[in-house]
Amino acid sequence: MSAVRDGARQAMAWLHGWTGLLLGWVLFVMCLGGTLSVFKPEIGRWMRPETIATADRATALTAATRWLSKNAPNSFGWYLTLPNDRMNTVEATYDPGTGFVYRALDPVSGAPAPRETLGGEFFYRLHFELQLPFPWGRLLASLAALVLLLGLITGIVAHRRIFKDFFTFRPAKGQRSWLDGHNAVGVLALPFHIMISFTGLLTLATLNMPWAISANYGKDMAAMFQAFQPGQIDRPAASKPAPLAPLAPMLAEAERRLGKPVGRVTIAHPGDAAAVVTMFRDDARQIAYAAGAVSFDGTNGRVLADFTENRPALQTYGVAYGLHLARFAPLATRWLYFLCGAMLTLAVASGMVLWVVKRRERAPLSLGNRIVERLNAGVLAGVPIGCVAFLLANRLLPLGMADRAGAEVSVALWSAAASLVLGAVLAPKRSWPLLMTLLALGCAAAALPGGAFADSVQASVSLTLLAAAAGFGWIGMRQWRPRPKPTRRRTREQLA
């Protein structure tokens, strides 16, 4: 029986290691992006320091739609997220005929914020789209989430003393130290890791499990969405121009019917006689995502549908979705999400490094292992460098620059690519300290330009960047120090 258990454990260890290696770098990008997305609204405010005006939801909605009526009248839909306690702009997405455009609109004037930027939306989209076109980025993210859940389960089985080893850390012991660290960050927030990977799979269920939808609705996706959200009316355009009715009375009526504030508004066929205005309950007021909606005729304000989700299965799905997004979370819970996400990111990174260290100390590195070792430096340090370069570009690029938001993303991607090249070209003992030092300098530089401490949100993000700069700087300084050559006796201790 013991032999069977040991054999199963070895099989799980093999599966844990190789599945982690194949998609480890993708998982690292996803985990880092998801961790930063916990504070998506706060990052957005930090990246728009000039936008300080605030307004109530009715004023902000009226101002935003007034600007959109002039600048995106032919869009088939406007998708708006209203200001709340964490966000002081109206997040607007629309399609002027050239693809979807994202703008943060001033809540008073309705005009775009003077500093054009994706803000925290960049990290949010990076988390599950990986800067790849639809649907390929989401499909890859879905596969990676499945691998992460598989890796967590096989890791629990493979590590016989995982909980006991959590209380043990042996520094400067090579492979043993990396395994101790990997166990610690993996076990401390293990319930969170399992929850976030499972609910992440659910958020992409229509992509990774489409067969039930196909069996019930065929290719009629509109019918499927109507069944899932009866409060949202979908009807074809009438091709007859007609102005929108005042939205403030619709907002008041929707909040009366829903019993809670409205957080999102969609306007289908704006400027058309068949326009439909749908208002959704604010996600910040409950765990469940999209728990209720009210639809209005856009030309006269008449209620077309009113629905609050009470079906047990869809309530369960909504709660799982809401747990993943964490929009309901108060400040303390958001920090807990952030710290647990950081531990998951470190667990993935330490697992990638451990894969190399384990083979380096047991036998000379093969060509494949050397490639992985160099790519580890380029990806695990380069992706954070790209994220910091994105923040730094926000402070340094001219305000009036054409396609400024796209330029910030380009800076991030090229910085990450350059770091990947450095990691591939330089020996790891050179690339790691160099890249970690650059990361520390980048964090410090992003935190210091003017406006960084103008209010509590600006100060919080900037102080977090300075703390990260101190941590990465300390790691970089340690790596610059010359390392003593291991003796034969020390190597035996490390392998014990």
ABEGO torsion letter per residue (X at the ends): XAAAAAAAAAAAAAAAAAAAAAAAAAAAAAAAAAAAAAAAAAAAAAABAABABBBBAAAAAAAAAAAAAAABAABABBBBBBBBAABABBBBBBBAGAEBBBBBBBAAAGBBBABBBAEAAAAAAAAAAGGBBOAAAAAAAAAAAAAAAAAAAAAAAABAAAAAAAABBBBGAEAAAAAAAAAAAAAAAAAAAAAAAAAAAAAAAAAABAAAAAAAAEABAAAAAAAABAABBBBBBAGBBBBBBBAAAAAAAAAAAAGBBBABBBBBGBGBAABBBBBBBBAAABABBGABBBBBBAAAGBBABBBBBABAAAAAAAAAAAAAAGAABBAAAAAAAAAAAAAAAAAAAAAAAAAAAAAAAABBBBAAAAAAAAAAAAAAAAAAAAAAAAAAAAAABBAABBGAAAAAAAAAAAAAAAAAAAAAABBAAAAAAAAAAAAAAAAAAAAABBGAAABAAAAAAAAAAAAAAAAAAAAAAAAABBBBBBBAAAAAAAAX
